[in-house]
Amino acid sequence: MNLVRGFLRALLTLLYRVEVHGLEHFQAAGSRVLVVANHTSFLDAALLAVFLPERLTFAVNSHVAEQWWLRPLLRLIDAFPMSPTNPYSTRALIQHLRNDRKTVIFPEGRITVTGSLMKIYDGTGMIADKSGAAILPVRIDGAQLTPFSRLRGRVRLRWFPRIRLTILPPTHISIPAEIRGRARRQQAAARLSDLMTDMMFATSDQDRTLFEAVLDAKHLHGGRHRVLEDIERRPLTYNDLLMRAAILGRLLRSRTTAGERVGVLLPNAVATVTSFFSLQAHGRVPAMLNFSVGAQAMASACTTAEIRTVLTSQRFITAAKLEEGLLALQTQGVQILYLEELAAQVRPIDKLGALLSLPFAGSIYRRQAAGARSQDAAVVLFTSGSEGQAKGVVLSHANLLANREQIATLIPFSNQDVILNALPIFHSFGLTAGTLLPLLAGMRTFLYPSPLHYRIVPEIAYDINATALFGTNTFLKGYARYAHPYDFYSVRYVFAGAEKLQNDTRQLWMEKFGIRLFEGYGATETSPVMAANTPMNYRSGSPGRLLPGIEARLEPVAGVADGGRLHVRGPNIMLGYLLADRPGELVPPASSFGPGWYDTGDIVRLDAEGFIHIQGRAKRFAKIGGEMVSLAAVEELASRTWPLAQHAVVSLPDAQKGEQLVLLTTQATADRKDLLMQARSEGAGELGIPKRLVITKVLPVLGTGKTDYTAVRTAVEQDVSA
């Protein structure tokens, strides 16, 4: 039998170049071990049977064990048939493990049909809990790309891809003894599910640059696979993107220096992504300028990040009426490069050279961006400045790829998905989730230049058969109000972020389109996603659970009994800030918990299942009559009172109570008595009822969709002093 096992190992190694990592963890697990692995293909059991050191017991579905094609493999292992309809088989397996046996089980119970983890069955968690066995996670990667998987049509299959087995350190499921029955079973399953998710993230490839990730995606999905499109309706393949990046990159190389931060002042368009990767290809750092903030703010951003060159388009500058902003940049000595002028310099031989260089794109990149590392700066983004002066946020390649993997671990995307991204790429949500995530996963992305076109965006979604959409609460509410009920017929996922998702927006989407909105939570400094609701972990009213790989601590806040100020640490946390008073100097993240921690400035509560409940920004709490009042909670009260209007609350000094709340609202008939009645009907106190209401036709918002609280405060102060 050892001869047969050795032959199979040699054959699989020859065909699939199988690599095994972490064998020392197998030896350290002890004798009573439950090996849990993701289920990617029909090869999985054979791979584990011949590449793990000892003869193992495999929990096998009794019906599957009777199949003729499986009988040769059963001779290499100790099969433990289990019937899904017989609860006694689970008890028998628990007893089997208690006899100090090493047993393999696939917790998903079936081969994945999404490419991501499927649901984890409660029974596996109970087996791990009651047997007292050490849990040994094993990641199988690569077998999902073979014809023996069930992903035909979702990925480009090949006969002999490289396969990697990664064995992680052993661990145990620890559940308090007082938890019993069904609750204990469910908690054990949840712990095992988290363990599997953490395994998938920990074994993902984050140690590379963005350009290397694009090259890998091209290899995986094929150079002719279409991935980008915009309103010009001329789709780009991976080959097209790499060719254009090579041509433009050569033109930019002579006008910039290695490591230089180059401003990118462009809308959501294919040309913007091309420009982004043309800079990446030569070791330059794109700095995405927010063109919605005005001339002074753009000039300030260039000073803060020491940007000497800005790449833009004459057509865009004219259409967006940004001549004043461009003049402000030129006045302070910034060099302006126009895409149109650069394009005019491209010769036919340049295009031919780019085409011929495609097979060697990897080696050319390594020469052009010599020494590029995953920990190097990849992009500079600027915070929205909703409550003050914007800062430059420097994100590394590893930061962005880690966040991409954190999201991909939880959301089952495939190259069959079509993403509609109307969020600006200068915004972290629009860049990471709306552009890089789909591009690196082989999804087709349609870039639309403005999220404010509430009538057009739904029509685009209908026209391109979009399956996923990203937006803020403000934008999603606008789309829902103007869209036809069938415009989003093909949409599977709608992700809401950047601001709190209101209940009325959630209900409107469900009632009109039958679509559940997945709320997330993040910040530019975290690349940006920190937490998200997913198809398997969803809680209405919460932005979800923290993503794998993120640590969290709550700092006590005076006056807040349940919750605290959230600090996070993880691989997606920024390299650091660029500050206006320290231009060009990178200030690494640090908080009261030490270096590497990021203080979100949000007051949150974590429930027993790990879901986050945001109570408001620390800056957006007011102390009235000695008590802390969340301005976000007051805004939500106003939204429940007048659900069709928009609201913003700020606090102003008050001689008697220290601070007073003022509500700026688009509700023309707003009356304080209505707020009082709503608060009383909900059993809420009257302390947080705004003292004054100011009515406006339009609520000030930033280009990212967030409320512009600086402008709100200005409007309120002018009204109060009038």
C-alpha positions, -999 to +999 in steps of 0.1 A: +000+000+000+029+023+007+041+016-028+007+027-043+007+058-021+043+067-032+034+063-068+003+085-065+024+111-047+050+111-074+023+113-102+004+142-086+037+160-079+047+156-116+013+167-129+004+195-105+038+205-090+022+200-056+038+221-027+031+213+009+038+239+035+035+237+073+041+199+079+056+209+113+021+218+124+008+184+116+034+168+139+026+194+166-011+187+166-009+155+187-028+123+183-064+134+186-068+156+156-097+168+134-083+179+100-106+205+084-100+215+048-118+236+022-134+215-005-123+226-040-125+195-062-127+157-065-090+156-061-090+170-025-093+137-007-065+121-028-043+151-022-047+149+016-044+111+017-010+110-001+006+142+010-002+142+047+023+121+066+001+094+082-027+071+072-058+091+080-095+084+087-118+103+063-154+111+072-172+101+040-209+104+030-222+069+030-239+074-004-207+087-019-186+059-005-206+034-026-195+050-059-173+027-079-148+054-089-140+061-052-132+025-042-095+026-052-090+057-030-107+040-001-079+015+000-054+042+009-074+055+039-096+045+067-131+055+056-157+064+082-191+064+064-216+090+077-252+093+068-265+129+068-299+115+080-286+095+109-276+115+140-259+084+155-232+086+128-221+119+142-219+105+177-199+075+164-174+099+148-170+118+180-162+086+198-138+076+171-119+108+176-118+103+214-098+071+207-070+094+196-074+092+158-065+117+131-096+123+111-103+144+080-136+162+074-147+188+048-169+211+069-187+225+039-201+191+031-198+197-007-174+209-033-176+246-037-196+260-067-186+296-060-149+295-056-153+307-020-162+289+012-197+274+013-217+273+045-202+253+074-225+227+088-233+227+125-225+190+129-188+196+122-185+222+148-202+199+173-178+171+165-148+195+171-163+207+203-174+174+219-144+153+208-119+177+224-097+172+194-072+196+181-084+213+150-058+213+121-068+237+093-056+228+058-060+251+028-061+235-006-054+260-034-052+254-071-073+223-074-103+245-080-088+254-114-088+218-127-116+201-146-122+181-115-138+211-098-173+224-102-163+259-113-167+254-151-179+287-165-168+307-134-130+304-138-108+295-167-100+258-161-068+241-171-055+205-168-024+209-147-023+241-125+001+243-096-015+230-064-005+241-029-014+225+005-009+248+035-012+234+070-019+260+097-011+257+134-035+235+154-061+251+176-091+243+197-127+254+199-133+267+234-169+273+244-180+282+280-195+252+298-227+271+307-237+273+270-256+241+261-279+225+236-287+242+203-269+274+213-237+255+219-240+237+186-245+270+167-217+287+185-193+258+177-203+260+141-198+298+141-163+294+157-154+268+131-167+290+102-145+319+115-116+296+117-120+285+081-125+321+070-093+332+088-075+302+072-085+313+037-073+349+043-041+339+061-031+317+031-039+343+004-012+359-016-007+395-004+031+397-008+032+413-042+025+446-059-007+457-076+009+454-111+021+419-103-015+411-091-028+423-125-003+401-143-015+371-122-051+379-129-043+380-167-026+346-164-056+332-145-084+345-166-067+350-200-053+380-217-084+383-239-108+384-210-128+417-209-125+436-177-130+473-182-156+495-199-169+530-196-195+553-213-174+552-245-185+516-248-152+502-259-143+473-236-108+466-226-092+432-221-063+425-198-040+426-229-054+460-239-049+474-204-013+462-202-005+475-237-019+510-229-002+511-196+031+502-213+027+529-239+016+557-215+041+545-189+070+551-212+058+586-220+054+594-183+088+579-173+108+606-189+087+633-173+087+620-137+111+603-113+111+569-095+090+570-064+075+604-073+039+611-062+021+620-094-014+636-092-042+620-112-070+644-119-095+622-139-131+610-137-143+573-136-131+561-170-110+534-185-082+561-191-080+566-154-073+530-146-048+529-175-031+560-161-031+544-126-013+512-138+010+531-162+024+549-131+025+516-111+045+499-140+074+523-135+074+527-097+056+560-095+029+566-069-005+578-081-021+605-059-058+605-067-070+641-065-106+649-055-118+673-081-151+680-063-135+699-034-126+731-052-094+748-064-080+757-030-084+722-016-068+706-046-039+730-044-036+722-007-035+685-014-007+689-039+013+709-013+006+683+014+017+654-008+045+673-026+029+667-060+049+683-087+032+667-117-005+662-124-019+640-151-053+650-165-074+655-197-083+687-215-117+673-224-124+665-187-112+698-175-135+716-199-165+694-192-161+696-154-153+733-155-121+729-136-101+756-153-098+776-121-085+746-101-059+738-128-048+775-128-043+773-090-021+742-094+000+759-122+004+790-100+022+770-074+045+754-100+027+721-107+034+706-141+002+697-160+003+667-184-026+662-207-036+627-219-045+641-253-011+657-259+006+625-247-016+604-270-006+625-300+030+615-294+023+577-297+037+562-329+026+530-347+059+514-337+051+522-300+019+502-303+037+473-321+064+473-294+037+472-266+020+442-284+053+423-288+062+429-251+030+414-237+045+379-232+074+395-213+053+420-192+064+404-159+102+406-166+099+441-181+080+453-150+106+438-126+133+458-146+114+490-148+102+491-112+134+475-098+131+468-061+093+474-059+080+456-028+046+449-015+052+472+015+060+502-007+035+530-012+010+522-039-014+552-039-021+584-020-058+591-013-072+622+005-097+620+033-131+635+025-126+664+049-162+662+060-153+676+094-121+696+087-090+698+065-083+667+044-052+646+050-032+625+025-034+588+033-006+566+020-016+530+013+008+502+003+003+475-022+000+450+007-027+472+023-048+472-008-043+435-017-050+425+019-083+444+019-092+429-015-085+394-001-105+401+031-135+410+010-131+382-015-129+357+014-164+366+025-182+375-008-184+348-035-176+368-066-166+353-100-155+364-134-191+361-145-200+392-123-205+426-139-197+455-116-212+489-120-190+515-103-202+551-102-183+559-070-153+582-078-119+564-080-104+592-059-125+577-030-111+546-013-144+528-016-145+535-053-109+525-058-105+493-037-140+478-038-153+493-070-122+490-092-093+469-079-114+441-064-132+433-096-102+439-119-081+414-099-109+389-098-116+389-135-149+406-132-161+431-158-163+466-144-183+494-160-171+528-148-196+556-148-184+592-142-209+605-117-229+589-089-253+618-089-271+609-121-300+592-103-320+585-135-291+573-157-272+549-133-302+525-130-305+525-168-269+516-171-273+488-146-302+475-168-283+478-200-251+460-189-268+434-168-250+445-137-247+419-109-231+442-083-234+478-074-216+500-048-230+532-033-236+554-003-269+558+014-275+591-003-268+577-038-287+544-033-318+563-021-316+585-052-313+555-075-343+537-058-365+568-061-360+572-099-354+536-111-379+514-128-387+483-106-370+461-133-338+482-137-319+461-112-333+427-122-298+411-127-282+426-095-271+401-068-253+423-045-256+460-035-230+472-011-235+504+009-207+522+027-191+556+034-221+567+055-247+550+076-274+531+058-308+544+068-337+520+074-359+537+049-333+532+022-330+495+031-367+490+031-372+509-002-347+486-020-363+455-006-399+465-014-392+480-049-365+456-062-365+427-038-328+433-031-311+432+003-285+459+009-252+448+024-240+476+047-203+479+053-180+501+074-146+515+069-123+544+064-097+556+039-070+547+065-081+510+064-080+506+026-111+511+033-133+482+044-131+472+081-164+454+085-192+442+062-225+422+062-223+391+039-248+366+026-238+342+055-234+368+082-260+396+081-276+418+106-300+447+097-290+479+114-253+469+117-225+474+092-214+438+099-186+420+115-149+428+113-131+413+084-106+385+089-071+396+101-083+428+119-078+432+156-101+456+176-100+472+210-125+496+226-112+526+246-136+537+273-153+570+268-167+591+296-205+591+295-208+560+272-217+530+293-221+504+265-193+506+240-162+526+234-139+543+209-128+518+183-091+512+176-080+487+149-049+470+137-043+447+107-026+443+073-050+467+057-041+497+079-023+525+061+014+532+060+006+566+074-006+602+069+007+632+049-003+663+069-007+699+058+017+711+085+043+685+076+043+683+038+057+651+022+066+635+056+050+601+063+035+600+098+029+563+107-004+552+124-004+551+162-030+554+189-032+551+227-027+513+222+006+518+205+023+520+171+004+503+142-030+509+157-055+532+140-080+553+161-112+553+140-127+581+161-160+562+162-179+552+193-191+516+187-206+486+205-197+450+197-225+424+203-221+388+213-218+376+177-192+402+168-214+426+149-205+463+151-231+489+161-219+524+155-232+550+179-215+579+162-182+598+157-165+608+189-164+643+175-201+640+168-212+636+204-225+666+223-226+670+261-260+684+270-271+688+306-241+666+316-251+637+293-235+625+261-259+627+231-250+611+197-257+635+168-260+605+145-288+591+167-306+625+164-302+624+126-318+589+126-347+602+147-352+629+121-351+603+093-378+583+110-399+614+114-395+626+078-381+596+058-382+613+024-360+642+035-323+646+043-310+657+077-278+668+094-273+678+130-245+699+145-239+713+180-233+749+188-223+765+221-251+771+246-249+794+276-272+773+298-266+736+288-231+739+274-242+728+239-273+730+218-283+709+188-294+724+155-310+704+127-305+713+091-333+696+071-348+695+036-382+689+051-401+721+042-428+715+069-404+705+096-416+713+131-399+705+164-433+692+178-431+663+152-397+653+165-410+654+201-439+632+192-417+607+174-393+605+203-422+600+228-437+572+206-403+554+207-399+559+245-369+581+239-359+611+261-363+647+250-327+657+258-315+650+223-343+669+205-327+698+185-333+732+200-336+748+166-345+736+131-331+752+099-348+744+066-328+742+034-336+731-002-304+710-006-282+694+021-245+700+015-227+668+004-191+660-007-183+643-040-181+610-021-217+613-010-210+620+026-226+650+043-203+680+043-206+690+080-182+719+076-207+735+051-236+724+074-221+742+103-215+773+083-252+774+071-265+768+106-243+795+121-254+820+095-291+812+102-286+814+140-268+848+138-293+862+113 
